[in-house]
Amino acid sequence: MTTYFTIDERALIAEALDAQVPGAAALGAVAYVERLLTALDHDPPRIWAAPGLQPSEGRRWLELGPWERHAWSTRLEDLKSVYRRVIAGDPEPGDARVLHTHACEAAYGDPAYGGNAGGGGWQRISFPEPLFPPARSEP
């Protein structure tokens, strides 16, 4: 598991994400944010999961082109700034929108990205198992 925040920071981030979508932290929202913020630390970057592939089937993450990598690098630096402000207790007005987006993505997105633990978000809203195999979380 990738960790980006300290234990105390994780608690603050969990509280902020739960304020946006109740129960998001229990569904893995902090892990989702940590995976996102460290996505470029891996090769290939963990930005785009390859749907349907399991770890035993080989590569699970798609490569990025140079311009796409640059764009994501810029975006991730901006997101890291948001979370530093949230941890410091000094969020800017637009930061709540970022937290809400991440809480929703973590609670209801593909488990491959670190959230929606065990498909719990889908179960919570009675969303049927996807017809296509999602990328799934790592074992």
PyMOL commands that set and color helices and strands:
alter all, ss='L'
color gray80, all
select helices_A, chain A and resi 7-20+25-27+29-37+39-41+55-57+66-88+95-108+111-113+117-124
alter helices_A, ss='H'
color red, helices_A
deselect
rebuild
show_as cartoon
